[in-house]
Structure formats: C-alpha cells, structure tokens
Amino acid sequence: MELKLCTPCLFGLEGLVGDELRRMGMTEVEPETGRVNFAGDLSAIPRANIGLRTGERVLIILGSFPATCFEDLYQGTQALDWAALIPREGAFPVKGHALGPTLRSVPDAQRIIKKAVADKLGGVYGVERLPETGAAYQIQFAIRDDIATLYLDTTGPGLYKRGYRPQAGAAPIRETLAAAMVNLSRYRGRDVLADPFCGSGTIAVEAALAARNRAPGLNRRFAAEAWPMLSPELWTGEREAAKAREFHGDYTILASDIDPEVIAFARESAKRAGVEADIRFEIADARAFRPTAPKGVLVTNPPYGERVLERQEAEVIYREFGQTLRGLSGWQAYILSAHADFEVAFGRRADKKRKLYNGMIRCNLFMYR
C-alpha cells in the first residue's frame, strides 16, 4: 500500500526533516512551511516514527478538498475511503484547527467531521452506532483558505517525547530542536561537544544519541502499533534494523550547569536514554567554562528571560560568557537565544545565524565558527 504522509515540524527545521526522510529512503519528499510531505509504503510509518530526530509526528494524508461551508466539509469528509484504514471497532476522535475566512469554529468542524466519518463507516459496516471500543485512530484536520485537509495520526504523543526525560527543568528545550542544533553544529561524535548551560540535559543527550546513531524512538510506543494493518513483525523489523545501524565508540560530551537540582535531572535523563557513559556532568558556572580539549564544539541554550529584569540578568550572563569564549581558540559555538540584542550583549556578531522556533518562541541560532 502506497501512502501519502506528512511530518509537521518546528518552523525552520523543514530542510533537516526532509534530509532525514530522504536518508530513510522515502520518496516524493517536499518540504513546506512547518511540514514535510513524503510518500512510502506501510513500512514508512514505523521507520519514520522510530528514526526521526527533528520531526514532530507522522501523519497519513487522507485528502484535501474545498470547504467554504459546513455542507462542503461534510460531503468532502464522507467522500474519503475511511474503511480502508479504520476497522469496525476503531475509535476515531477528531481534533484540528481552522484558519479559513469562512469556517473558523473548531468545535463545529470537529462535530461535522465526526458525523461524516461515522455515517460513512456505519454504512460500510452496516451498523447505526459504531462501538469505538478498539484502537484509536486520531483524526486531525486543518482548514486554511477554504481548503480542508484531513489526516490520521500514527504517532500519538509527539515524537519529541522520547521517554527519557523524567522531569523538565526550567524553560526546557524541545528534544527535536535540541537534535536540530546538534545536527546544524555538524557534530558527529568525533570531537568534544560541550553544553555549559545544560539544564535538564536535553542537548547533551541528543548529541549522544546522534553520535551513537541511536534511533530516538527505539524505546517508546506509537499509536499505530495497535492498528491491525501494521503487523507487530513490521515494527520489530524496523527496530532491529535501527539497532543494527548503531555505532559503538567512545564519545566526549561535557554538560554543566550551576544548578545542582537540574544536573540531577540531567543525569537521570542520560541514564534512561542509555547514554550516561558518554556524558560527563558537572555543577559549574558557564562563565568559568574552561575546557581541557584544544578544540571542540559548544552547543547551548542559555537563559534569555521573558520579563524585563530577567532580560537584564540574561544580558549580564551573555556579556560575561562572551568574554569567556573569546579566550578559546579551536572551538566553535552554536548558541540559541530569543533575546533581540544577543549579539550586542555577547560582544560579537555571529558568523551566521538561523531563525528557529522553540515551540512558539522565535529564536536565532547564533553560529560562531
């Protein structure tokens, strides 16, 4: 069965997600704003869910159609072949968003889509009321500019929920964004990598996973694993193939933070991810960062503050940290910040910067090479 699929992603990561999908052997890979469309057979669902580092989830694209009124939405939804994917006992909750000029009510759109799918499946299976006692087939919809697009979510909890973080520290960075920062730093496990503002350790853990080429979704479950159309053997095969692609070596990743409590969380995250041997955690002030290695890459997300006093405190940290890094030769730095005047406070204009989003917070990745 050939499927049209889609991976939503944080703004700014579309190219990275597209590259990942191509390396997985997916076809018709087409990045768009905030998403990447692609095609594949049934095996593409477990492969993408288990292996994607920078995507947010894996959706089956069911279809798109004009919808200028709720009758259009009902008829367009009912015209899709729902029985090809959802069995008689399948549960099919509906959620989504509407940004169209005419259809803006999300609750009304949910109700109409739910009714259309129920009517279609009820007719196919010959029942007036569907039991919905089986596996969940989460329907998602997006209505934009009078065009409705419907999806089935194969992932469940987002792909950024790797399962290794026991508790987030303050202002956590999403795992998919941390993986993207590591990717953009070109870290491949050969040099030293350091995060002197490590917080709950997400960047360090993602760096270790990347160095080992360990699939980030290897140890978690996905919604589509309960679907009869995807056999357990298919998921097992993709997990075994992912394990066979892992590297085994010695890696040097330094992670430090001034807060002992978050260092404890970070250590636990690394342990749960199975990479505790690759990361050296320390309680230390980033402004006293003094690596022993002559060269390496620094990837970090320092605090940037959302209120006036916090921003002022962040500027002091940036200034002092910038002074610290000016004493290092042979090191590259990749620093994520949402602070508008980061470069001024840091004391040096970045060689390159890239706009990224941490959730809905617009940031820049400042690259010093």
Stockholm file with secondary structure:
# STOCKHOLM 1.0

chainA/1-369         MELKLCTPCLFGLEGLVGDELRRMGMTEVEPETGRVNFAGDLSAIPRANIGLRTGERVLIILGSFPATCFEDLYQGTQALDWAALIPREGAFPVKGHALGPTLRSVPDAQRIIKKAVADKLGGVYGVERLPETGAAYQIQFAIRDDIATLYLDTTGPGLYKRGYRPQAGAAPIRETLAAAMVNLSRYRGRDVLADPFCGSGTIAVEAALAARNRAPGLNRRFAAEAWPMLSPELWTGEREAAKAREFHGDYTILASDIDPEVIAFARESAKRAGVEADIRFEIADARAFRPTAPKGVLVTNPPYGERVLERQEAEVIYREFGQTLRGLSGWQAYILSAHADFEVAFGRRADKKRKLYNGMIRCNLFMYR
#=GR chainA/1-369 SS CCEEEEEECCTTCHHHHHHHHHHTTCEEEEEETTEEEEEECTTHHHHHHHHCSSCCCCEEEEEEEECSSHHHHHHHHHTSCGGGTSCTTCBCCEEEEECCSSCCCHHHHHHHHHHHHHHHHHHHHTCSSCCCCSCBCEEEEEEETTEEEEEEESSSSCTTCCSCCSSCCSSCCCHHHHHHHHHHTTCCSSSEEEETTCTTSHHHHHHHHHHHTCCTTTTSCCGGGGCTTSCHHHHHHHHHHHHHTCCCCCCCEEEEESCHHHHHHHHHHHHHHTCGGGEEEEECCGGGCCCSSSSEEEEECCCCCSSHHHHHHHHHHHHHHHHHHTTCSSEEEEEEECCTTHHHHHTSCCSEEEEEEETTEEEEEEEEC
#=GC SS_cons         CCEEEEEECCTTCHHHHHHHHHHTTCEEEEEETTEEEEEECTTHHHHHHHHCSSCCCCEEEEEEEECSSHHHHHHHHHTSCGGGTSCTTCBCCEEEEECCSSCCCHHHHHHHHHHHHHHHHHHHHTCSSCCCCSCBCEEEEEEETTEEEEEEESSSSCTTCCSCCSSCCSSCCCHHHHHHHHHHTTCCSSSEEEETTCTTSHHHHHHHHHHHTCCTTTTSCCGGGGCTTSCHHHHHHHHHHHHHTCCCCCCCEEEEESCHHHHHHHHHHHHHHTCGGGEEEEECCGGGCCCSSSSEEEEECCCCCSSHHHHHHHHHHHHHHHHHHTTCSSEEEEEEECCTTHHHHHTSCCSEEEEEEETTEEEEEEEEC
//
